[in-house]
Amino acid sequence: MYSSLIFGVTQVSLAASTLSKPVSSYPIECDETFSCPESLLPRVGFWVEVFSRWDTNTAIFHDKENPQRVYSTLSRKGGCRKSRKGDSIYKERKRLKRQLQGLSEKLSRGSSLNDTQSRLYASFKGGSAKEVQAASERIRCQSGNKDRMREALTQFHVYRPTILDALESQNLTPELQYLPFVESAFNPQALSHVGAAGLWQIMPSTGRTLGLTVNNKVDERYDPRAATYAAAKYFRNSVDTLSEEAFENGGVVQAKDLNPFVITSYNYGVRGMQRAIKQVGLDYERLLLEYKSPSFQTAVKNFYASFLAARHVAKNSEKFFGVVDSDQTNRFESFNTVALSRATSAKRLTKELGVDSSQLKTLNPALKKIIWRHKALIPKGYKLKVPYRERGWSAEVAKMNRLPREVEKPGFVWHKVKRGQTACGIAEKYGASCRALKKLNKLNRKAVIYVGKRLKVPSTSGGISVASTAGSQATASSSVTSSNNHNSGKSSLQRYQVKRGDTSCSIAERSGMRCSEFLAINGLRRSSVIKVGQSVKISSKNSWHVVRGGQTACGIAEDYRVKCSLLLDANRLTRRSSIKVGQRLRVPSQRY
């Protein structure tokens, strides 16, 4: 779980300015729930000002280990985000490094300092030349957060009742309600660059562990209710696990000592905090000073401090922002729940229930874009939220269930990689976009593929269609049915036992098949050897399709749910071959 979000940034920069007013100290509330070690307060003060003094278009340059030591600020669209070598962020960091190194050299020689160096040295409070030199390697850039914090305050009261209910259900402190200020700024659609999503910035694997559905159609991390109760489960587990670890480590477990580790575990993981407790006990000051781990870096060290800061600013919001009105645009609406007895399209639901799609979308934030773009069906069993109605929706749902089933056809065909093929070459062969193929198969820029690997090749045949009404439970696409196709696309398979003297082509000829088709449906090659007694597949003599206007070979293969390559091999065709209306094509029986 992470708090850094994705922003599009256009670089516009001005000259950097030296900090005119140092970071202040703040009366942070520390009680029996949360401890505030004295050494932590300057760090918390820095984060209070990140949330209340500087906006997201301000880049703040400070010391990584002592964040309250701020050197300068720079006005730049997006703050520190999307920084590149040679830009204003790079140049300012380089300038500050030169200044610190120059200061260190003068201190080493005992030379007098100029006004700029004196002001800079004052932030070290008498530190040595060695300390100043070390600081020159720790210059960090942090974006301000004032405007996002103010926006988050307008959303806070929308989600607060649900958060408090969830925390109470797990017997947790209500103070945890302030964590989304750090994680997502109360944006339920937030997505981090590492894949953490939603109000609580939950990672996909963590979400599944907590009981959330996370797949290509449904992602409950984006549902504020579901995600909030999942986050409460996480904290309950963290409290129990870390309490047990501290107890076994010989410590006295008190909430004020345990909770800093619980909060940090949300960023670092429960196992990471278990290891830390074994090493330093329930002492948060020792954790920051002594605990060493390659993954225990700046973001983790600042997580608890930033939580305390966000909590302080939120509790004293009028002091920092004046009166902030609550924005009820995203308020939770009353709803009924309808459990879908079969997979259904969003288009059918809006039509048959008479509900606007935007209303359904608002009530069901877990449903992904592929559903609303009508490329996939809402899964069977999904508990759909619909606008509240006292009499419910049972009559409309019953009527809808009497309609023909809907069929979801994938927007891709499978291709098995052969020697010498490349991803873009395969895409070109199918007339598909190379970029789309890479994205569909989650390939990187180099798009390395291996012989034998199965790739999804984008096609235009995907989407949703209404099943045929022939038969009470018909599920085949009505587009497959043809008066010239006697078995409606269900070509049968038979088994044949190889006899002495048989060859692949002789078996194919006796069965009314082409040799290439026989080889294709049995996974054989021309060089393959068949043995006496071996069981092979042969297709019936009636497995034919008569080409109609507008059809293509691969389109026909898709309709019959066979691989395009098999249909082409069975008919001695290539990707570039043309087919004509009325032509009879043999349809292999093998399905994918």
Secondary structure, 3 states (H helix, E strand, C coil): CCCCECCCCCCCECCCEECCCCCCCCCCCCCCCCCCCHHHHHHHHHHHHHHHCCCCCEEEEEECCCCCCEEEEEEECCCCCCCCCCCHHHHHHHHHHHHHHHHHHHHHHCCCCCHHHHHHHHCCCCCCHHHHHHHCCCEEEEECCHHHHHHHHHHHHHHHHHHHHHHHHCCCCHHHHHHHHHHCCCCCCCEECCCCECCCCECHHHHHHCCCCECCCEEHHHCHHHHHHHHHHHHHHHHHHHHHHHHHCCCCCCHHHHHHHHHHHHHHCHHHHHHHHHHHCCCHHHHHHHCCCCCCCHHHHCHHHHHHHHHHHHHCHHHHHCCCCCCCCCCCCCEEEEECCCCECHHHHHHHHCCCHHHHHHHCCCECHHHHCCCCCECCCCEEEEECCCCCCHHHHHHHHCCCCEEEECCEEEEECCCCCCHHHHHHHHCCCHHHHHHHCCCCCCCCCCCCCEEEEECCCCEEEEECCCCCCCCCEHHHCCCCCCCCCCCCEEEEECCCCCCHHHHHHHCCCCHHHHHHHCCCCCCCCCCCCCEEEEECCCCEEECCCCCCHHHHHHHCCCCHHHHHHHCCCCCCCCCCCCCEEECCCCCC
